[in-house]
Amino acid sequence: MKKRSLLMCLGLASGVLGASEPPQVVLHGTVTTESGEHPAWFTLMCTQGSGGALSMQLALVADTAPAFPFDAYEGPDAPASHQPSAELRVGHQSLASVPVAGWYGGDGPGMFVFGIATTPGQRNAITRAVAALSKSGVTFTWIQNSGNVQTPPLMAQFVPDAAQSLALQRIAAPCLPHRR
């Protein structure tokens, strides 16, 4: 199964399964759009076994960024989902841009969720970001570019407290590469 299809399945499953959801941590933060600062939510999940994934999601109310091309990211074969468009930063460390897919829905009306997933145990920008994010006191920034220079990017920031950092570390550990 392709990563984008897997990501969509994880996203749909998280909304349908309820009590059977994989272990996850949700951080509350802000997203800056052309209309100002608004609430945003970051979710980290780790599922293991066949079809498992380390998954990160950024959720926001789509109406807070009316000019952003959300439709270009919607669905597993969305045109924008094939290009690296999300820049991940942890503290002052900027990681490689990664492709994302998305969907409307989330946990509220008008929500749009961007999602990134990777196979557990891989060494890449996603696992490096998650490993760095589990350190206490760091700021995690997700910059979602629109693919159009005339449309400003969305910039979401999250600052986990000590308890959240421990939870991120605990949830992510089974999906991160083992140290050699």
C-alpha positions as CSV (number, residue, x, y, z in Angstrom):
1,M,0.0,0.0,0.0
2,K,1.4,3.4,-0.9
3,K,2.3,5.8,1.9
4,R,-0.3,8.3,0.9
5,S,-3.1,5.6,0.7
6,L,-1.9,4.4,4.1
7,L,-2.1,7.9,5.5
8,M,-5.6,8.3,4.3
9,C,-6.6,5.0,5.8
10,L,-5.1,6.1,9.2
11,G,-6.9,9.4,9.0
12,L,-10.2,7.8,8.2
13,A,-9.7,5.1,10.8
14,S,-8.9,7.6,13.5
15,G,-12.3,9.2,12.9
16,V,-14.3,5.9,12.7
17,L,-12.7,3.6,15.2
18,G,-13.2,5.7,18.3
19,A,-12.0,3.6,21.3
20,S,-9.8,1.5,18.9
21,E,-7.6,4.5,18.0
22,P,-3.9,4.0,18.0
23,P,-1.9,5.6,20.8
24,Q,-1.6,9.3,20.0
25,V,-0.6,12.6,21.4
26,V,-2.5,15.8,20.5
27,L,-0.8,19.2,21.0
28,H,-2.7,22.5,20.8
29,G,-0.9,25.4,19.1
30,T,-1.5,28.2,16.6
31,V,-1.4,28.6,12.9
32,T,-0.6,31.9,11.3
33,T,-2.5,32.5,8.0
34,E,-3.1,35.6,5.9
35,S,-6.0,36.4,8.3
36,G,-4.0,36.2,11.5
37,E,-3.4,33.6,14.3
38,H,-5.8,30.8,14.8
39,P,-6.0,27.5,16.8
40,A,-4.3,24.5,15.3
41,W,-3.8,20.9,16.4
42,F,-0.9,18.5,15.9
43,T,-1.4,14.8,16.3
44,L,1.3,12.1,16.5
45,M,0.4,8.5,16.1
46,C,2.5,5.3,15.9
47,T,0.9,2.1,14.7
48,Q,2.9,-1.1,14.4
49,G,2.6,-4.4,12.5
50,S,1.5,-4.9,9.0
51,G,0.6,-1.5,7.5
52,G,2.0,0.3,10.5
53,A,3.1,3.9,10.3
54,L,4.5,6.9,12.1
55,S,1.9,9.6,11.3
56,M,1.9,13.3,12.0
57,Q,-1.2,15.5,11.4
58,L,-1.8,19.2,11.3
59,A,-5.5,20.2,11.7
60,L,-7.0,23.7,11.3
61,V,-10.2,25.4,10.3
62,A,-10.0,25.8,6.5
63,D,-11.9,29.1,6.6
64,T,-9.0,30.8,8.5
65,A,-7.0,30.6,5.2
66,P,-9.5,31.3,2.4
67,A,-6.9,31.7,-0.3
68,F,-5.0,28.5,0.5
69,P,-5.5,25.7,-2.1
70,F,-6.7,23.0,0.3
71,D,-8.4,21.0,-2.5
72,A,-5.0,20.5,-4.2
73,Y,-4.0,18.4,-1.1
74,E,-7.3,16.4,-0.6
75,G,-7.2,12.7,-1.2
76,P,-4.5,10.1,-1.7
77,D,-3.8,11.1,-5.3
78,A,-4.2,14.8,-4.9
79,P,-1.9,16.8,-7.3
80,A,-0.1,18.6,-4.5
81,S,0.5,15.5,-2.5
82,H,3.3,14.4,-4.8
83,Q,5.5,17.4,-4.2
84,P,7.5,18.2,-1.0
85,S,5.5,21.1,0.5
86,A,5.7,20.8,4.3
87,E,8.9,22.1,6.0
88,L,9.4,20.8,9.5
89,R,11.4,22.6,12.1
90,V,12.3,21.6,15.6
91,G,13.9,24.4,17.5
92,H,16.4,25.9,15.2
93,Q,16.9,22.7,13.2
94,S,15.2,22.8,9.8
95,L,14.6,19.4,8.2
96,A,14.0,18.5,4.5
97,S,10.6,19.3,3.0
98,V,8.2,16.4,2.8
99,P,5.1,15.6,0.7
100,V,1.7,15.7,2.5
101,A,-1.9,14.6,1.7
102,G,-5.0,15.9,3.4
103,W,-8.7,15.5,4.0
104,Y,-11.7,17.6,5.1
105,G,-13.4,16.5,8.3
106,G,-11.2,16.1,11.3
107,D,-12.9,16.5,14.6
108,G,-15.0,19.5,13.7
109,P,-16.9,21.3,11.0
110,G,-14.7,23.1,8.4
111,M,-11.6,21.3,9.6
112,F,-8.8,20.3,7.2
113,V,-6.1,17.8,8.2
114,F,-2.7,17.6,6.6
115,G,-1.0,14.3,7.1
116,I,2.5,12.9,6.8
117,A,3.3,9.2,7.3
118,T,6.4,7.0,7.1
119,T,7.0,3.3,7.6
120,P,8.2,2.6,11.2
121,G,12.0,2.3,11.7
122,Q,12.9,4.4,8.7
123,R,15.6,7.1,8.9
124,N,14.2,10.2,7.3
125,A,13.2,13.8,7.9
126,I,9.9,12.7,9.5
127,T,11.6,10.4,12.1
128,R,14.3,13.0,12.8
129,A,11.6,15.6,13.5
130,V,9.7,13.3,15.8
131,A,12.9,12.3,17.7
132,A,13.8,15.9,18.2
133,L,10.3,16.9,19.1
134,S,10.3,14.5,22.1
135,K,12.9,16.7,23.8
136,S,11.4,19.0,26.4
137,G,11.1,22.7,25.7
138,V,11.5,22.7,21.9
139,T,9.2,24.6,19.5
140,F,7.9,22.5,16.6
141,T,7.0,24.4,13.5
142,W,5.1,23.0,10.5
143,I,5.3,25.3,7.5
144,Q,2.8,24.2,4.9
145,N,3.6,25.8,1.5
146,S,0.8,26.3,-1.0
147,G,2.8,25.6,-4.1
148,N,2.0,29.1,-5.3
149,V,4.3,32.0,-4.6
150,Q,1.2,34.4,-4.4
151,T,-0.4,32.4,-1.6
152,P,1.4,32.7,1.7
153,P,2.3,29.5,3.5
154,L,0.5,28.3,6.7
155,M,2.9,28.4,9.7
156,A,1.8,26.3,12.7
157,Q,3.7,26.3,16.0
158,F,3.5,23.9,18.9
159,V,5.4,24.0,22.2
160,P,5.0,20.8,24.2
161,D,5.3,21.0,27.9
162,A,7.4,18.4,29.9
163,A,4.5,15.9,30.2
164,Q,3.6,16.2,26.5
165,S,7.3,15.7,25.5
166,L,7.4,12.5,27.6
167,A,4.1,11.3,26.0
168,L,5.5,12.1,22.5
169,Q,8.7,10.2,23.3
170,R,6.7,7.2,24.6
171,I,4.2,7.1,21.7
172,A,6.9,7.5,19.0
173,A,9.5,5.1,20.4
174,P,8.3,1.9,18.8
175,C,8.2,3.6,15.4
176,L,11.6,5.3,15.5
177,P,14.8,3.7,14.1
178,H,16.7,1.7,16.7
179,R,20.1,3.2,17.7
180,R,23.1,1.3,16.5
